[in-house]
Amino acid sequence: MRPTLTQNQQKVLEYLKKIITKNGQAPSLRTAAEALSISHAAVAQTLKALEDKTYIRREGRYSRIVHILDKTGDLHITQRQKQIPIIGHVTAGLPMYAQQEWEGSLLVDAKLYPGQNLFALNIQGHSMKNAGILDRDIAICEPRQFAHNKEIVVALIHHEEATVKRFFMHPDFIELRPENPDFHSQKYEFEDILIQGKVIGIIRTPQGMEI
């Protein structure tokens, strides 16, 4: 277990978390000293104590790159977050036109979702409910132009309609299979389908929890 912080050390740590979350980097010693109404030397001494107690990790003694650590010694969640775009809506029922405009953005834990160029999609419909993908969920997707059998993918149909389904490659056609017995699989010619990504995670919104 990590050593307990003094009141002043806790105050400096909370200040660092706030500034790093807001600006993406730690403040200078001078800025921190002015904000906390303490001396430059006191800030430096407190940073050293926080590092010794494994609450932070610095790239170098005089570097402004400061990493806030959690109880396990890993990066704190405030420094693991990354922003990904929410791109339109994708249906999990009948395919819906694939909108290209962003509809906002989403913060995710980079440790859970380490890939590059991830994107998010709003799910509409119930055809994938047995795979745990519900209406009004947000699907986290890894960009892909290929798929393996049984993967849940974002597929563009006829270059204009997008849907989330389980992918199966057959000798003569592509099958997009729902995960709900109330819906039927759809078969397509190879040239009719473009894979846009693989679903790698689901985030349930408060609206999605409504019954």
C-alpha positions in Angstrom: 0.0 0.0 0.0 1.3 3.5 -0.8 2.3 5.8 1.9 -0.3 8.3 3.1 0.0 11.9 1.8 0.2 14.9 3.9 -2.4 17.6 3.5 -0.1 19.8 1.4 1.0 16.8 -0.8 -2.6 15.9 -1.4 -3.4 19.5 -2.4 -0.5 19.6 -4.9 -1.6 16.2 -6.3 -5.2 17.4 -6.8 -3.9 20.5 -8.5 -1.7 18.5 -10.9 -4.6 16.2 -11.8 -6.8 19.3 -12.5 -4.2 21.1 -14.7 -3.1 17.9 -16.6 -6.7 17.0 -17.3 -7.4 20.5 -18.6 -4.2 21.3 -20.5 -2.7 17.9 -21.2 0.5 18.7 -19.4 1.8 19.7 -16.0 2.3 23.3 -15.1 5.7 24.9 -14.7 7.0 25.1 -11.1 6.6 28.9 -11.2 2.9 28.6 -12.3 2.2 25.9 -9.7 3.9 28.0 -7.0 1.8 31.0 -7.8 -1.5 29.0 -8.0 -0.9 27.2 -4.7 0.6 30.3 -2.9 3.8 28.4 -1.9 7.4 28.7 -2.9 9.1 27.4 -6.0 11.3 25.2 -3.7 8.2 23.8 -1.9 6.6 22.7 -5.2 9.8 21.0 -6.2 10.1 19.3 -2.8 6.5 18.1 -2.9 6.9 16.7 -6.4 9.9 14.7 -5.2 7.8 13.4 -2.3 4.9 12.4 -4.6 7.3 10.6 -6.8 8.9 8.8 -3.9 5.5 7.7 -2.7 4.6 6.5 -6.2 1.7 8.9 -6.8 3.4 10.4 -9.8 6.2 9.6 -12.3 8.3 12.2 -14.0 10.2 11.8 -17.2 13.1 13.7 -15.8 13.9 15.9 -12.8 13.3 19.1 -14.7 10.8 17.8 -17.2 7.2 19.1 -17.3 6.0 15.6 -18.3 4.4 14.3 -15.2 2.4 11.1 -15.1 -0.3 10.6 -12.4 -0.3 7.0 -11.2 -3.2 4.9 -9.8 -2.9 2.5 -6.9 -1.4 -0.2 -9.1 1.3 2.0 -10.4 -0.3 2.4 -13.8 -1.3 5.7 -15.4 -4.2 7.3 -13.7 -7.5 7.3 -15.7 -7.2 11.0 -16.3 -4.1 10.4 -18.4 -5.3 7.3 -20.1 -8.3 8.9 -21.7 -8.4 9.5 -25.5 -11.1 11.1 -27.6 -12.7 9.3 -30.5 -15.3 10.6 -32.9 -18.9 9.4 -33.0 -19.7 9.0 -36.7 -23.4 9.0 -37.5 -25.7 6.2 -36.7 -25.6 2.5 -37.7 -28.6 0.3 -37.3 -28.7 -3.0 -35.7 -32.0 -3.7 -37.4 -32.7 -2.5 -40.9 -29.6 -0.8 -42.5 -29.6 2.9 -42.3 -27.8 5.5 -44.4 -24.2 5.9 -43.3 -23.7 9.5 -42.3 -20.2 10.9 -42.6 -20.7 13.9 -40.3 -19.4 13.6 -36.7 -22.1 13.6 -34.1 -19.8 14.5 -31.2 -17.0 12.6 -29.5 -16.4 10.2 -26.7 -13.7 9.8 -24.1 -12.5 6.2 -23.7 -9.8 4.5 -21.6 -6.7 4.1 -23.9 -5.7 1.1 -21.9 -8.9 -0.7 -22.7 -9.0 0.6 -26.3 -5.4 1.0 -27.4 -5.9 1.0 -31.2 -5.4 3.9 -33.5 -8.1 5.9 -35.4 -10.9 4.3 -33.5 -14.4 5.5 -34.1 -17.8 5.2 -32.3 -21.3 4.5 -33.7 -24.7 4.9 -32.2 -26.7 1.7 -32.4 -30.3 1.7 -33.4 -32.4 -1.4 -33.3 -32.6 -4.8 -31.6 -31.2 -7.3 -34.1 -27.9 -7.8 -32.2 -29.4 -8.0 -28.7 -28.2 -11.7 -28.1 -24.7 -10.5 -28.6 -25.2 -7.9 -25.9 -25.6 -5.0 -28.3 -28.8 -3.1 -27.5 -30.7 -0.2 -29.0 -29.0 3.1 -28.2 -25.7 1.5 -27.2 -22.5 3.1 -28.5 -20.3 0.7 -30.4 -16.5 1.2 -30.2 -15.0 0.2 -33.6 -11.5 -0.5 -34.9 -11.2 0.6 -38.6 -10.9 -2.5 -40.9 -11.3 -3.3 -44.5 -11.5 -7.0 -43.9 -13.2 -9.5 -41.6 -12.9 -13.0 -40.3 -15.8 -15.4 -39.9 -17.9 -14.8 -36.8 -16.6 -11.3 -36.1 -19.1 -8.5 -35.5 -18.4 -5.9 -38.1 -19.6 -2.6 -39.4 -20.5 -3.3 -43.1 -21.4 -0.8 -45.8 -24.0 -2.2 -48.1 -24.2 -1.0 -51.7 -21.8 1.9 -50.8 -24.5 3.7 -48.8 -26.2 1.7 -46.1 -24.3 0.7 -42.9 -25.2 -2.0 -40.5 -23.7 -4.0 -37.6 -23.9 -7.7 -38.0 -21.9 -10.9 -37.5 -19.8 -11.7 -40.6 -19.6 -15.0 -42.5 -17.8 -15.6 -45.7 -19.3 -18.4 -47.9 -17.9 -19.7 -51.3 -20.5 -17.7 -53.3 -21.8 -14.9 -51.0 -21.3 -12.9 -47.8 -23.7 -13.5 -45.0 -24.5 -10.8 -42.4 -26.1 -12.6 -39.6 -28.2 -10.9 -36.8 -28.1 -12.1 -33.1 -31.9 -12.1 -32.6 -34.2 -14.9 -33.8 -36.8 -12.3 -34.9 -34.4 -11.2 -37.7 -33.1 -13.1 -40.6 -29.7 -13.3 -42.1 -29.0 -11.4 -45.3 -27.0 -12.6 -48.2 -25.0 -10.4 -50.5 -22.7 -10.5 -53.5 -19.0 -9.9 -52.6 -19.0 -6.6 -54.5 -22.0 -5.3 -52.5 -20.2 -5.3 -49.1 -17.4 -3.1 -47.9 -16.1 -3.8 -44.4 -15.7 -0.5 -42.4 -14.6 -1.8 -39.1 -14.8 -4.4 -36.3 -16.8 -3.8 -33.1 -14.4 -4.1 -30.2 -16.5 -2.8 -27.4 -19.9 -1.5 -26.3 -20.7 1.5 -24.0 -24.2 1.6 -22.6 -25.7 5.0 -22.2 -28.3 6.0 -19.5 -30.9 6.1 -22.3 -30.0 2.5 -23.2 -30.7 1.4 -19.7 -34.3 2.5 -19.9 -36.9 -0.3 -20.2 
